Amino acid sequence: MKTRVLLSFVLIFSAFCMNVKAADPLMDPFSYPASSEGKYTLTSKWLYSTNLGNYGANPGTLAADGMIRGMVVKNGNMLFPNRTDNSILFVSCETGEVVKSVPIDPAFFDFGSNPGGTYTLNGIKKDSKGNILIANLTTSGAQTFRVAKVNEETGAVTILVNTRIDDFYPGNAPRFDLFGVCGDVDGDAVIFAAKSEVAGTPINPGDAVYRWIIKDGVAGDPLWIPADLSIGFGTDGAPAGDLTWGYSANIEPISEDLFYVSAQKIYPTLFQVVENADGDLVAVVVDAFYDIQTEGTPLTPAYHDLVTVPGEDYIMNTTYNSMAQFTIGNENFLVLPAYNYVATNPAPSNFRLFKFKDEDKRFAEMEVLWSFPQNGLGSVANTSYASAIDVEVSDNNIANIYIYVNQNGFGAYEFTVNDEVGISLPGTSSVFAYSADKAVRFNETVASAKVYTVTGQLVAAVNNTSSVAIATQGIYIVKAITSNGQTIVSKVVVK
């Protein structure tokens, strides 16, 4: 492993970050009704989008068009790799406002006599220990593909992968847009890069991934692993044999032998590395949005969203390349892009939150919770197909979900799992209480509501309301009379 540190490195904030205030953040104007009788809630924290009109014209934009293609979250900030000035742009998770810009050590961009790719800064990922990694974009095997650990506060880099694929697999000509990491790069980890399709050029010798295994902080040589899609899936009914995963391939490894690929032509698909009959390693599909037995057949009902807008069927389409899984308690969730930027989509550039049935995390058994923003971020052409999602889970059953779509915007949402939700008494009332935004809320207006502490002290009493503000976090007993005279009594945890 090679460490390069620019000794006289000086942090210089750009004039944009220091002197120009971005457009004001706004809230998603749509609300998302509580799901599962109040157990799950989703609320907007802030949003910049072309649809809202506060993103797209400088200084609302984070960088020049197409110059940011990834994002991770760390220590209260969203970190964006900015190809315009080879820096990491810090954006506050609380407000969405630009905090600072940290230039990356020029050593990362020194490729000597070998070309360093079309863009020498492109991808950003975070390993299991919170190390921030960056990589360049390469369009051929003659270019050096480089991955480095970066100190996000100083910009100093430690180079981990520094590979010309032609030196190992001449003629494979891979394009690497993005990369993935699993494990701790200071110890044992694995780095993957998925070969992307190049516009106008057939993929030769086909879809494949490249793997670098890191032991004790040192990366080994790359291993080429072809992907076998012949038993895979189709997209929009196309036979599997006609399918490649397309442009801008993103990869999310789970282990050395298990990974997801998400790209322009496919939904996230789970691959496993196995030996074929000849003893060679190959990556085969083990789970997908499409039935691996009946090509072109949608496998998961969650392909359809019948929840967010009652009476409408929001059917997902491919193009964007991000995904994020997270766990709260013993429940597992997934966030994916749902619609691309095409203006005829019901909600261009939006995302979808799913709940897995169990720890097996099968696509076929997912449940749709919501699609958000309900009308999307925007429909500005995003021909890089770049998007990003990161999720941070707190100890109090709250997940903060951060989203980004190149050219269209970025934002933050709060997803809460309420361990204890209200139970209607008596009988069959459809009205229920839940907690959101430091308030007791009802799924419809009630005639009256009283809120008590668990010791019986009256905290609030209101009439004709769907929300009761609560000043202090805690467990409360809620007694309400519905509009048709039924009584409900609920225990609600306000956070």
N, C-alpha and C positions, 0 to 999 in steps of 0.2 A: 504494500500500500504506500502511496506516495503522498506526502504532505507538502503543500505549498502555501506559504503564508506571506503576503506582502507586508514587510515589516513597517513600512512607512504609511500604512493604510490610514486614510482619514475619511471619516464619515461626512458626506456632504448631502444635505437634504436638497432636493430639487426645488426650484422656484415654485413649481406647481404645489408641492406639499406644504411649503412654508407660507406662501403669500396669497394663494388663491383658495377661496372657500368653495367647496363643491356645492352643487345644487342641494336643496334641503331634502332629507329623507322623508318619505311618506309611508303610510300604512297601506297594506293591501285593503282595498275598499270592500272586499267580500268577507263574509263571516263563514265559519265552518262549524255546522251544528255538531254538538257532542255526539260521539259514537258509543255504541254498546251501553246505552242508558247512563251516559255520563262518565264512563270509565276513561275514554280517550278524548282529549281535546287538542285542537290545533289553533293557534293564534299568531297573527303577524306581529313581528317586532318592528321591522322597518323594511322598506323596499325602494330600490332604484330600478326603474324600467322605462323602456321606450313607450310602453303603453300608458304609464303614468305621466310621461313628459319630463321626468327629472333625470333621465339618462340618455346620452347620445350626443348632445351638444356640449362641447367643453364649457365649464370644467366638470360637468357631470360625469363624463366618461373617465374611466380609470386610466386609459392609455389610448394611443392611436389605434385605428381600426385593425382588429386582428392581432394585436401585439400581446395579448394575454390569453393563454390557453390552459391555465390550470389554477388550482387554489387549494390550500390546506389551512387548517385552523390550529393556532397554538398560542397559549398564554393571553387569551382575550383579544387576539387579532386574527383577521383573515390575511394570509400571506399569498401574494400574487407574483409570479415571475414576469417581469416586464421586459419584453424583448426590445423595446424602444431604446432604453438606456442601460440594459444589462444590470438591472437592480431587482431587489425584492421590495414590493410595495406593501406597506402595512395599512390595513383598514380596520377600524374599531368594530369588534363584534357587537357592541352595545348600540352604536349609532350609525354605522355604515360610512363614517367620515374617514378620510385619509389621515393617517397619523404621521407617517414618515416614509422615507425611501432609503434603503440601504444598498449602496453599490456592491456588486460582487467582485471579489479579488480578480484582477486581470489575469492572474495565473490560470484561471479556469478556461480562459478564451485563447490561450497560447497553445496552438496545435503544431507549432514548428512547420515542417515542410509538408505535412499532411493536411488536407482540407478538413475543416471542422463542421461541415454541414451547412445547410441553407440558413438556419438560425442557430447560433451557438448557445442560446438559452431558450428552452421551450417548456419542459415538464418540471413539475414539483410534486414530491410525495413525502410522506412522514412514516418512519418505521415504528415498530412496536414500543420503542423507548422514547419516542418523540423527536428523534433526530430528523432534521430537514435535509432532503436530498434534492438535487437539481440535475437536469440532463439537457443535452442539446437535441436538435432534430437533424437526422441524417436521411439522405435520399438515395444513397448507394452504398455498396460494401466497400468502396474505395475511401469513403469518409470515415473519420474516427468518431465512434460513438463513445461519449464520456458521461459518466455518472459520478457525482461528488457529494459528499456531506458538506453542508455549509453552515457556518455559525451565523445564524440569522441576525445577530446583533452587530457583528463586525464585518461580515461578508467573507471572512477567511474560509478557505476550502481545503478539504482532504479528498483527493481523487481516489475513487474506488474502482471504477471500470474505465478502461482506456483502450478500446478495441477497434481495429479495422477488420470487419468480417471477412474481407477478401483474403486476409492472411490465414484464415482458418477454413473458409468455405468459398473458394473462388466461384464467381458466377451466380451466387444466390441473390445478389443485388437487393438486400432488404432496405426498405424505408422504415425508420423508427420515428414515430411521432411522440409516443409516450412510453412510460415504463412503469413497473410495479415493484414493490418490495414487501417482503414478509420477514419478520425477525428483527434482531438488533444488529446493525451493521458494524458496531464496535466489537461484536462477538461473532455469533453465527446467524446467518441470514441467507436469503436468496433474492436475486434480482432477475426479473423477467422483462423482455421487450417483445412485443408482438409485431410481426411484419405487416405493414400497411400496404394497401393497394396504392399504386402511383397512377395519377390521372392519365388515361390514354395508353397505359402500359399493362399488359396482362401480368398477373402475379406468376413469377417463375422462380423456383419450382413449386409454387403453391403457397397457401396459407401455412404459416409456421410461427413458432416462438423460439426465442433464444434465451438460454438460462445461464446465469453466473452464480455459482455457489460460493458463499463467503464463509470462511472458517477462521476464527480468531482475528477477525477484522480484515482478512486478506481475501480478495476475489480470485477465483480460478479462471481458467479459460472458458470461452463461451461454448455451449452445447446447442446445436441446431436440432429442434424437435418438430417434425412436420405434423400438421393437424389433419386428421381424417374426418371430413364432413360427410362421408358417404352414408353414414347411418344417423345423420344429424337431423336437420330440420329444413324447412323452406321458409321463405318470407313472402307474405302476400300470396301464398299458394304456390310459389315456385318450387320445382323439384330440388331436393337437396343437392343433387349433382351439379346444378347450375349455379350454386351459391359460393361466393367468397364472402369473407366478413367485411371487405371493403376498405374505405379510407379511414384514417385517423383512429387506428386501433388502440384501445386502452386495455390494460391488463391488470387484474387485481389478484395476486397470488394468495392462497390460503396455506400452502406448504410447498415443498420442493416438487410435489407431483400433482397438485390440485390448484386450479386457477380459473378465474372468470375472464372471458374476453367480451368486451362491448365495443361496437364500432358502427360505422355508418350504415351497414346493411343488416345488422343483427341486433337483437335484444341481448342483454347479458346472458351468457351461455357458460355452463360449467364444464370444464374439460379435466380429464385425468390422464396422466402420463403412464402408459403401459407398454409392455413388450408385445410386438406383433409376432406372427408365426415365424418370421425370419430372425427373431431375436433383437430387432431394432426397436428403439423407443419411438412411440407415436402418441400424440394427444388425441383422445377420443371424447366425444360428447357423452356426458353422463346425466345432464339435466338441462332443459331448455324451455322456452316459451312454447315450443312446438313439440308435438308427439314424435318421439324417435322411432316409433313403429309405423305411423301413418304420416308420410311426409306432407308438409304444408297444412297440417291440421292444428289449429290453436289448442294448446294443451291446458293453459290456465284460464279459468273464468276471469281472473283479474286483468286479462287483456282488455276487458270491458269495464268501464266505470259507470255504474248506474246510480251512484250515490251522490256525487258532488252536486249535480244539477238534476233534481227529480224529473223523470220523464225523458231525459236525454241519455244517449249511449255514447260515452267518450271512448273511442277505440284507439288504442296506442298505435303509434307508428315509429319506425326506426329513424336513425340518423345520428342523434347525439350519443356521446360515448362514455358517460359517467355512471357511477353507482355507489351506494354506501349502505352497508349493513350495520345494525347496532342492536344492542340488547338492553332491556330494562327489566330488572328482576329475572324472571325465567321466561320472558317473552322476547321474541326476535322479530325485527322489523327490517324493511328494505325501502330505500328511496331510489327512484329511477327517473330519468327524463320520460315524459309521456308523449309530448308532441314536439315536432321540429318547428322551424321558423316559418313554414309555408303559411301564407295569410289565410288560405281557405280552411285551415284547421280551426276547430272551435276555440282553442286556447293555445295559440302559437307560443312555443318555448315555455312549456310548463312542466311540472314534475308530479310524481304520484307516490304516495306513501302507502305501503302494504304491510300487512301483518302475516308472518308465517304461522302455520298451524302449530308447529312444534319444532324441536331442535333439529329435525332432519332438513328443514328449510327447502322444501320442495316447491318449485314454481307452481305446480298444478294445484297446490293446496293453499295458495295465498288468498288473503282477503283484502279487498280495496278499502282503505279508510277514507282518503280524499285525494283529489288532484288540485294542485295549487301552483301559482296563483290561478284563480278560477278562470280568468280571461287571459292568462299567460303573461310572460314578460314582454313579448313583442315579436314582430315579424320581419325584422331587418335580416337580410340574407347573411347566413352564418355558414359559408362554404368550407370553413375548416372543421365544422361539425363539433367544435370544442364546447364542452360544458364541464362543470365541476360541482361536486357535492361533498360536504364534510359534516360530521355530526359529533357533538360533544354531549356526553351524558353525565348529569350531576347525580349526587347521592340522594336527591329527593324526588326521584322518578321523573325528572324533566330532561328532555333531549332538545338541545338547540340545534336546529337544522339550517345549514348555510348553503345557498345555491348560487350558481353563476352560469350565465350563458353568454358566450362571446357575442358582442354587438348588441345585446338586448337587455342586459341588466344583471343585478345580483340582489340578494336579500337574506333575511333571517326570520325564522319561524320558531315558535316554542311549542313543542309537543309534550303533553303531560299524560301519564298513566296514573289515574286515581285508584289507589288500592281499595278504598272503601267508597262505594257509591250508594246513592239513596235507594231505598226500597219503598214502593208505594203501598200505603195502607189506607183503607182495606181494599181488597179485590183487585180490580183490573185497570186502574187508572194508567193512562199512557204518559202522564206528566211525571217528570223526575228532576231531581236537583243534582248539581255537580259543581265543581270548583274550577274557576278560570280567572286569571288576571286579578287575583286577590279579592274575589267576590264569590258569593253563592249565586249560582245562576240556575234558571229553569229553562227547559226546552220550549216553554210557551208561557205567556203571561198568566199569572195566578191572581186570584181575587185578594188574597192576603198572605203574608208570610211573616213568621217570627223565627228568630235565630237565637239559640241558647248555647251557653257553654255546657260542657259535660257535667258541671256541678249545678246546672239549673239556672244560672244567671241570664236574664234577658239581655241580649246584645243589640238587637234591632227588631223593629216592627214596622212593616210597610204594607201599603195596599196597592193593588193594580200594578204589579211589577213583574219583570222577568229577571231582575238582578238586585242583589243586596250587597253593597260594599262592606268589606270586613277589614278592620284596621290591623288586626294581629293574626299571624299565622297560628293554626291550631286545629283541633277537632271540634266540630259544632253539631248540635242537633237542630234540625230544621223542621218546622211544622208549617204546612201551607194548606190553604183551601183553594181548590181549583175553581175555574170559572163555572163548572157545573156542580159545585158543592161538595166534591169529594175531598177527603182529608188525606194528605200524604205526610209521612214522618220519615226523615232521612238523616243519616249520619254522614257528614261531609268533611273532608280534610282540606282546609284552605292553606295554600302554599304561597 
